[in-house]
Amino acid sequence: MKLGILVNTVNHLDDLVGLTNSALAKGHTVTIFNMDDGTKLLGESSLQALCGKEGVTISFCDHSAKNAEISTEGIPADIACGSQFDNANMNHDCDKVIVL
């Protein structure tokens, strides 16, 4: 199964990490897209650690990050700077999508 996780708040980082690790343990793949306030989590080491795991892809909305005045310097290259097109692709390609 392909699991998508849309992160648009800062309230559920532990849940994001737990859901991702649980899905990977069951052999699923995970796509994470951060937008709005969710871009404020890009500097968190626990989110950044997920991008190094096999089966996980992470991207974020550049427009949201700029609006929130989030610096994207130092974010791992594996976390793709993107747009709502990445969100649309995630919703199209994933079997289930969770919104946090």
ABEGO torsion letter per residue (X at the ends): XBBBBBBABAAAAAAAAAAAAAAAAAGBBBBBBBBEAAAAAAABAAAAAAAABBGBBBBBBAAAAAAAGBBABGBBAABBBBBAAAAAAAAAABABBBBX
